[in-house]
Amino acid sequence: MIRLSRRHALLGAAALAAPMSRPALAQRRTIRFMLDWTPLAHHAAWFLAVDKGYFAREGMQVEIQRGFGSGDVVTKIAAGAADFGFGDPGAIVKHNADNPNRAVLNVYQYFDRTLAAVVTLAGRGIRTPADLKGKKLAAPAGDAGRTLFPAFARANGLTPADVTWITVAPPIREPMLYRGEADAITAFISSAYFVLQALGAKPADITMFRYNDHGVDIYGNGLLTTAEFAQRDPGLVKAFVAATIQGLKDSISDPAAAVDAILKREPLTDRALENTRFAFTMRDVVLTPAVAAQGTGYVDPARAKTMVTICAEAFGVQNPPAAESFMRTDFLPPQADRMLPTLRS
């Protein structure tokens, strides 16, 4: 098994040889897939799909590379840096309005809620979102929470100009907050909450303003590709989505295997931490009541429309794309194949 550090791309090679269900492909096609971040246990769906041969059976050899923020994935996919990516559908609103000829699609809604939040610590004088006025916030430029902060600001009586941004590399963000060099950060809570504790912060001292709970009820990360790619090979897109869902089912059925899949690529990963993070993420944004009723990948048309309105107002987009134009469900397998198992304790 190839082991690469967090500073390198991760090469996914099929571990099992199996008959291909797309016999027209005499040779496996290399597909580039970009994560939103370094590999974490909730990414295991794709690594398990590689290791168990789900992609290989569809004629694909999938190369998995790390990302630098959920919002950044949208622009990287559009620029041709990867064929698929795990990114923020909210960021598509502005991108597609500005770049109609390089439109990006969300072809599988993985996170039913966003993990994005503004995170701070006790002693910074921030007890409500309004207290962020005049404060310094740190985040990478492509962080989903930073990209969507204008929507959060608007919903909470602030303007984007009310805060000062410090652009930082991902590993520096939480340490800056912990050391007091920033008053708050934007981050996925599945990362920030655990990193801050590892640095020495007490859970009771960590305050998280969840976007979903503060006027920005939007969908979280989904599987993205370009409209051009989807139009050129819709069958491959459907196969990629189906393999992803099967990998997700396997990870939920066997969380230990999910963490093992990450450890193969990231040997320094803390197993106990990743087990906790995986359960936290699955329960918080994947195994929601809506998903339990409708199956993973379900998109509520009214909620998707509201998301477009929120993001368009925040970004000053005058001609936002219709939600149904990019929040696509026609690449999903039947509902019966999208019902998820119960997470093992």
N, C-alpha and C positions, 0 to 999 in steps of 0.2 A: 504494500500500500504506500502510495506516495504521501509524504508529509511535508507540508509547506507552512511557512510562518504566516502570521497575520499580515505581513507586508507584501505578500505575493498572491497571485491568483491561485485558485484551487482547481486542479484538473480532475474532473469526474470521468472515470473510465468504467465501463460496464463490467460487473464482476461475474455475471452469469451469461453463458451463451444460450440463446433460446430462439425458436423460430420467430421470424418477424411477421407481424400481422399486416404489414404493408409490403408485400412481396415485390412491388414495383421498384423498391429501393434495393438494388443489388449490393450497394455498399453503404455503410453507415454514414449519415450526414452529420457533420460537426455543427453543433448548436451551442452558441455562447449565451450563458445565463449569468446575470449580474444580481448579486444580493444587495440589500440596502446597507449592509454593514459587514463586520467580520462575522464568521460563522457562529451562530448560537443555536440552542437546541430547537427553537421553533423553526429553524431552517432545515431541520432534519428530513422533512418531507422530500426534499430534492436529493439529498445525499442517500437516503434509503432507496429512492427510485433509481438512482445510479447503481448502488450496490446490489440491489435485487434484480436488476436487469429490466425494469419496467420501460425505461427509455430505449434500451437496446432492442427490445422486442418490436419497437415501433421504428426501428431503423435510425436511431439517433445516438450519437456520442456527445454527451453534454459536458461542456467545460464550464465550471462554476468559478466565478471570480468575485472577490469582495467588492463592496460598494462604499460610498462616502456620504450617505444620506439618502433618505427616501425621496426627497424632492429632486435631488441631483440625478436620480435614476431616470426620471422622465426625459431630461435633456440628453443624457448619455444614450438612451435607447434611440431617441430621435436622430442623434448624430451618427448612429451606426456602430457604437462601441460594443453593443451586444444585440442578440436577437430577441431575447426576453429579459425582463427584469422584475424585481420585487420592489415596488415603489408606491408612491402616494397618488391615488387617483384625484385628490383635490388639486394637486399641482397641474394636472392635465387641463383644467379649466382655462387657465391663462395661456398655457403652452399652445393648445389647439386653436385658441382665438387668435394668437399671434402668428401661428405657423400652420395654417389650414392645409398646406401641401405636404406637411411632415407630421400629420396627426398621429397621436399615440392612443391606443385603446387599452382599457382594462378588461381582460378576457376571463378573469376568475377572481372573485372577491374573496380573499383569504381572511383578512381581519374584519369582523363585522363592526368593530369600533376602532377608532384610532387609539394608539398608545401615547400619542403626543401630549405633552404637558409642559407647563412652566413649573420648575422645581426650585425650591429655596430651602434655607435652613433657619432654625430658630436664631434669633439675635440679629437678623437682617432688617427688621422693621417691616416685614411683608406678611401681613395677616390676611389680606384680601387682594384680588387682582388689581384693585385701584391703587394699592400701595406700591405698585411697580413703577409708577410715574417718577421719573428722575433717576431710576436705578440703572445699573450696568448689567446687561445680560450677555452671557457667553454661549456660543454654539458654532459649529461648522457652518459654512455658507449654505450647504445643501441639506441641512437638517430639516426634517418635515415640520417640526414645531416652529422653527424660525421662518420657514417659507410661508406657513399659514398663520404666523403671528398677527398679521393685519386683521384677519378674521376674528381672532381671539380678542384683540384690542378693541375692535368695533363693538363686539358683543358685551364688553365690560367697561364701556365708557372711557376708553383710552384712544389714543391715536398711535400709529407706529412711531411717530417722532417723539413720543413721550419717554422712550427708553434709548439707551446708548448700547450699541452692539459691539462686542468684542469677538472677532472672528478667530477661532482656535481650531487646532487639529483635534480629532476625536478623543485621543487619550488624555488630553489636557483639560477637557471641559469640567468634569466632576472635581478633579483636584483643585482647579481654580476656585470653584464654589466653596469647597471645603476649607481652603486657605484664606478665604475672604477677599480674593482678588476679583471676584464677580459677586453681585448680589443675588443673582438667580441664573438659571440656565433653561434652555428649552431642550427637551430630550424625550426619548421613549422611556416611560416609567419602568419598563422591563429591564432597562439598562441602568438608569440613574439611581433607582431605589437600592439596588444591590451594590453598585459600585461605591456609593456614598457610605454604606454600612461597612464595606470592606476597608474603606479609608479611616473608619473610626466614628462615623456619625451614628447617633442613637436613632432608631426608627421613629421614636416620638418627636424627634427634632426635625424630621424631614416633612416638609409641606409640599404637596403636589396639587396643582390646579389643573385637573384633567380637562382637556378641551371639550370632551363630550358632556361633561358636567357643568360647563361654564359657557353655554350658549353656542357651542360649535359642534353640534351632533352630526358628525360626518363619519364616513366609512374610513377604515384604516387601509393598510397596505394590501395591494392586490397584485396579480400577475399581469404584467404589462408587455405589450409588443406594439409594433407600428401598424397602422392601417394598411400600409403597403405590403408588409409581410403577411398579414392575415388574409388579404385579398389574394396574394400570390399562392399561398398554400394553407387554406383553411383546414384541411385534413391533418396537417402536421400540428397546427395550433390545437385542435381538438385532442390529438394524441398526447401532446405535452400537458394539457390541462388534466386529462384523465390519469396520466402517470403521476402527476403532482398530487391529485386527490388520493390515489392509492397509497402513495408514500405518507401522506398525512394520516390516513387511517392506521397505517402500520405504526406510526410514531405514537399515536394516542393509545393504541392497544398495548404497546410495549415501550413505555417511556425510557426504560434502561437502554433499549436498542437505539432510541433516538439520541441519547447522550453519547452512546458508544460511537455512533456515526460521526459526531462532532469531534470526539477525542481522536479518531483516526486522522483527522485533518489538523486538529489543534491539540497536540499532546499535553500542553500546559494548562488546558482547561480544568477548572475545579469541578469535579464530578458532583459533589454535594450541592454546590451553588447552582450548577446547571440543571440539576434535577428540580430544585426549588423554582428556578426561573421558568422552566418549561411548564410546570403545573400552573404557575401564576399566569403565564401568558395564555395558555389554552383556556383556562377558566374565565379569564377576563375578556378576551376579544375573539376567541374562536368558537368555543362551545356556549354560545349565547342562546337565550330563548328563541330568537328568530331562526337561528341555525337549527336548533332542535326541532322546530316545527317545519321548516322549509328545506333543510339541507344546506350544506356548505356551498358557498357561491351565490346564494340567493341575494338579489338586489330588489329592495322595495322601491318602486318607481317614484312614489311621493317623497321618500327620504332622499333618493338620489337627486331629484329635482331641487329639493331644499339645499342640498350640499352645493350644487352649482350656483344657486342664488347667493349663498353665504360667501363662497369663494370669489364670485364675480364682483360683489360689492366690496369685498376686502381689497381686491387687486385693481379695482377701477376698470374692470372689463366691460365694455359697452356692448359687445357682441358675443356673449358666452355661447359655447356649443350646447346643444340640447343634451341632456343627461343620457338619453338612449343612444346617442351617436357614439359615445365612447364607453359607457358602462354596459358592456355587452354580456349577454347571457346565452347567446346562440352557439357558443363553443362548449357549453357544459354538457356532461353526460346526463342521462335521465335522473330524475329526483331520487329514485330508489338507490341509485349508485352513489348518491351524494350524502346519504345519511351517515353521520359519524358515530363511532362507538363511544361508550362511556369511558371517561378517563379513569385509569386505575389509580387508587390512592397510594 
